[in-house]
Amino acid sequence: MKNKLVLIYALLPICLFGQITVNNAEDFTVGTVLVFQHCEAENVSEGKTGENQTWNFSKLKLKKGETTTERMVSPQSTKKWNLFPNSNLVEEYSDGRNVYVSKTETENLLMGYVDTTNDMILKYEDPMLFAKRPFKYGDTITDVFTTEFSVKGMDFKGSGNVTITADGYGKLILPNGKYDNVLRVKIVQHQADTLVQYSSVNTTESITYVWFDNVHTSSLLKINEVKSTYYNDRSIEYLLSETH
């Protein structure tokens, strides 16, 4: 009997760990401030999927002086809030971007986007789901969405789909710390945008990896790659601070 008990206790952490669940991913409130450090993305792999992984990003090369601050504010405090009447939170970035969100206890929906640097306004006529709470290893959700936006006098209509999968868990090592019981989430987004004036179509695939724990509401690390008809881009950033 004693040996059986020892075996049960030995297996218990693995069973619990195998059911790792993140309860507060992207569960932001007005007043939260995030600061992210940008890094060189060349030759950096997102690592393996699966159980009990160790993702070691301690050697990331920092882009010195390149950080982004993200503030959670009320829609009414922004100039374009009337364009997104169903939003109740705005992610306001220091580079001029405003992301309008409809947030409930269990999910976040993307309602729209404003980039003040190039006068771009994007509306999600059918909002896109981008966060679900709680979320555990092995979970997968999908959603479809439609968009309308304009850039410098050009009008676009788009549609697409997104798949969000918790594809791994384990330990995350960053230049500023180590984190246990971390859940990795993979987000794959496909979109086709039609330029109304010329009926030309641009297709885009975006693959994003984000790592969460149950201490922070923000992701600890983001790796994003965008491939489209006309350009490719890859970026990496990790969390420096989260304050409330």
Secondary structure as UniProt FT lines:
FT   HELIX           2..18
FT   STRAND          21..22
FT   TURN            25..26
FT   TURN            30..31
FT   STRAND          33..39
FT   TURN            42..43
FT   STRAND          50..56
FT   TURN            58..59
FT   STRAND          62..73
FT   HELIX           75..77
FT   TURN            79..80
FT   HELIX           81..83
FT   TURN            85..86
FT   STRAND          89..93
FT   TURN            94..95
FT   STRAND          97..103
FT   STRAND          107..115
FT   TURN            116..119
FT   STRAND          120..132
FT   STRAND          135..136
FT   TURN            137..138
FT   STRAND          140..151
FT   TURN            152..153
FT   STRAND          154..174
FT   TURN            175..176
FT   STRAND          177..195
FT   TURN            196..199
FT   STRAND          200..212
FT   STRAND          221..228
FT   STRAND          232..243
//
